[in-house]
């Protein structure tokens, strides 16, 4: 199940987002609006939900989160942008830090 979050996830919401992949959650984050979408099969599914909600493409970044370990993987096709980020991994340390902070704030330590 794909959920759009503007606040910290409840344990029930976290469980719903884990249904697709069991041990990790695909996420897309609007770092300017501080909105997180998690769940589903692909980061692109989460990205689409953010775009439908009014996010700008340049503000959306994707990562995967493993709640059991707290590990964040900052790689996704969503992050590959010739003018902004020339890799599937988020290269800009400031953007990477903001993505990590929002993921931990919304999904971590539950």
C-alpha positions as YAML, in Angstrom:
chain: A
units: angstrom
residues:
- id: 1
  name: UNK
  ca: [0.00, 0.00, 0.00]
- id: 2
  name: UNK
  ca: [1.27, 3.46, -0.92]
- id: 3
  name: UNK
  ca: [0.75, 6.15, 1.72]
- id: 4
  name: UNK
  ca: [1.32, 9.90, 1.58]
- id: 5
  name: UNK
  ca: [2.55, 11.22, 4.92]
- id: 6
  name: UNK
  ca: [2.84, 14.74, 6.23]
- id: 7
  name: UNK
  ca: [3.60, 13.52, 9.78]
- id: 8
  name: UNK
  ca: [5.20, 10.59, 11.54]
- id: 9
  name: UNK
  ca: [3.83, 7.20, 10.47]
- id: 10
  name: UNK
  ca: [1.83, 5.16, 12.95]
- id: 11
  name: UNK
  ca: [2.92, 1.55, 13.56]
- id: 12
  name: UNK
  ca: [-0.10, 0.45, 11.49]
- id: 13
  name: UNK
  ca: [0.93, 2.66, 8.57]
- id: 14
  name: UNK
  ca: [4.48, 1.34, 8.75]
- id: 15
  name: UNK
  ca: [3.13, -2.22, 8.62]
- id: 16
  name: UNK
  ca: [1.01, -1.34, 5.55]
- id: 17
  name: UNK
  ca: [4.01, 0.13, 3.73]
- id: 18
  name: UNK
  ca: [6.10, -2.98, 4.47]
- id: 19
  name: UNK
  ca: [3.59, -5.35, 2.83]
- id: 20
  name: UNK
  ca: [5.12, -5.09, -0.66]
- id: 21
  name: UNK
  ca: [8.79, -5.83, 0.18]
- id: 22
  name: UNK
  ca: [8.62, -7.15, 3.80]
- id: 23
  name: UNK
  ca: [11.96, -5.75, 5.05]
- id: 24
  name: UNK
  ca: [12.22, -2.36, 3.38]
- id: 25
  name: UNK
  ca: [10.04, 0.50, 2.19]
- id: 26
  name: UNK
  ca: [10.43, 2.31, -1.13]
- id: 27
  name: UNK
  ca: [10.06, 6.05, -0.52]
- id: 28
  name: UNK
  ca: [9.99, 9.32, -2.41]
- id: 29
  name: UNK
  ca: [10.42, 12.55, -0.48]
- id: 30
  name: UNK
  ca: [9.65, 16.14, -1.39]
- id: 31
  name: UNK
  ca: [12.46, 17.85, 0.52]
- id: 32
  name: UNK
  ca: [10.94, 21.32, 0.16]
- id: 33
  name: UNK
  ca: [7.38, 20.50, 1.23]
- id: 34
  name: UNK
  ca: [8.54, 17.82, 3.75]
- id: 35
  name: UNK
  ca: [6.13, 15.19, 2.43]
- id: 36
  name: UNK
  ca: [7.00, 11.49, 2.26]
- id: 37
  name: UNK
  ca: [5.31, 8.80, 0.20]
- id: 38
  name: UNK
  ca: [6.15, 5.21, 1.07]
- id: 39
  name: UNK
  ca: [5.15, 1.71, 0.02]
- id: 40
  name: UNK
  ca: [4.39, 0.13, -3.31]
- id: 41
  name: UNK
  ca: [6.59, -1.75, -5.71]
- id: 42
  name: UNK
  ca: [8.64, 1.06, -7.24]
- id: 43
  name: UNK
  ca: [10.07, 4.41, -6.20]
- id: 44
  name: UNK
  ca: [8.38, 5.77, -9.32]
- id: 45
  name: UNK
  ca: [4.96, 4.87, -7.85]
- id: 46
  name: UNK
  ca: [5.76, 7.05, -4.84]
- id: 47
  name: UNK
  ca: [7.12, 9.80, -7.06]
- id: 48
  name: UNK
  ca: [3.89, 9.82, -9.10]
- id: 49
  name: UNK
  ca: [1.81, 10.27, -5.95]
- id: 50
  name: UNK
  ca: [3.94, 13.29, -4.93]
- id: 51
  name: UNK
  ca: [3.61, 14.84, -8.39]
- id: 52
  name: UNK
  ca: [-0.18, 14.35, -8.21]
- id: 53
  name: UNK
  ca: [-0.09, 16.10, -4.81]
- id: 54
  name: UNK
  ca: [1.62, 19.19, -6.25]
- id: 55
  name: UNK
  ca: [5.33, 18.48, -5.76]
- id: 56
  name: UNK
  ca: [7.89, 19.73, -8.25]
- id: 57
  name: UNK
  ca: [10.09, 17.10, -9.92]
- id: 58
  name: UNK
  ca: [13.31, 18.87, -8.86]
- id: 59
  name: UNK
  ca: [12.32, 18.58, -5.17]
- id: 60
  name: UNK
  ca: [11.58, 14.82, -5.21]
- id: 61
  name: UNK
  ca: [14.25, 12.32, -4.18]
- id: 62
  name: UNK
  ca: [13.93, 8.58, -3.65]
- id: 63
  name: UNK
  ca: [15.46, 6.11, -1.21]
- id: 64
  name: UNK
  ca: [14.69, 2.79, 0.45]
- id: 65
  name: UNK
  ca: [14.40, 2.44, 4.22]
- id: 66
  name: UNK
  ca: [14.90, -0.69, 6.33]
- id: 67
  name: UNK
  ca: [13.01, -0.17, 9.62]
- id: 68
  name: UNK
  ca: [14.63, -3.11, 11.44]
- id: 69
  name: UNK
  ca: [18.17, -1.80, 10.95]
- id: 70
  name: UNK
  ca: [17.51, 1.89, 10.30]
- id: 71
  name: UNK
  ca: [19.57, 1.65, 7.10]
- id: 72
  name: UNK
  ca: [18.77, 4.00, 4.22]
- id: 73
  name: UNK
  ca: [19.76, 3.21, 0.62]
- id: 74
  name: UNK
  ca: [19.91, 6.41, -1.42]
- id: 75
  name: UNK
  ca: [19.67, 4.79, -4.88]
- id: 76
  name: UNK
  ca: [16.83, 4.92, -7.37]
- id: 77
  name: UNK
  ca: [16.17, 5.61, -11.04]
- id: 78
  name: UNK
  ca: [14.07, 8.55, -9.78]
- id: 79
  name: UNK
  ca: [17.31, 10.25, -8.69]
- id: 80
  name: UNK
  ca: [18.90, 10.03, -12.15]
- id: 81
  name: UNK
  ca: [18.66, 13.51, -13.72]
- id: 82
  name: UNK
  ca: [21.23, 14.72, -16.25]
- id: 83
  name: UNK
  ca: [21.05, 18.37, -15.16]
- id: 84
  name: UNK
  ca: [20.72, 17.82, -11.43]
- id: 85
  name: UNK
  ca: [22.14, 14.40, -10.41]
- id: 86
  name: UNK
  ca: [24.17, 12.19, -12.77]
- id: 87
  name: UNK
  ca: [23.74, 8.99, -10.78]
- id: 88
  name: UNK
  ca: [21.05, 6.73, -9.35]
- id: 89
  name: UNK
  ca: [22.59, 7.55, -5.96]
- id: 90
  name: UNK
  ca: [21.95, 10.98, -4.46]
- id: 91
  name: UNK
  ca: [25.31, 12.73, -4.90]
- id: 92
  name: UNK
  ca: [24.74, 16.08, -3.19]
- id: 93
  name: UNK
  ca: [25.55, 15.58, 0.53]
- id: 94
  name: UNK
  ca: [23.08, 18.29, 1.59]
- id: 95
  name: UNK
  ca: [20.18, 16.69, -0.30]
- id: 96
  name: UNK
  ca: [21.19, 13.25, 0.99]
- id: 97
  name: UNK
  ca: [21.17, 14.55, 4.57]
- id: 98
  name: UNK
  ca: [17.75, 16.19, 4.16]
- id: 99
  name: UNK
  ca: [16.28, 12.99, 2.68]
- id: 100
  name: UNK
  ca: [17.72, 10.95, 5.56]
- id: 101
  name: UNK
  ca: [16.41, 13.36, 8.19]
- id: 102
  name: UNK
  ca: [12.87, 13.26, 6.78]
- id: 103
  name: UNK
  ca: [12.89, 9.45, 6.49]
- id: 104
  name: UNK
  ca: [14.04, 9.05, 10.11]
- id: 105
  name: UNK
  ca: [11.58, 11.68, 11.33]
- id: 106
  name: UNK
  ca: [8.62, 10.04, 9.54]
- id: 107
  name: UNK
  ca: [9.53, 6.32, 9.66]
- id: 108
  name: UNK
  ca: [12.41, 5.73, 12.08]
- id: 109
  name: UNK
  ca: [12.44, 4.43, 15.64]
- id: 110
  name: UNK
  ca: [8.91, 3.02, 15.57]
...
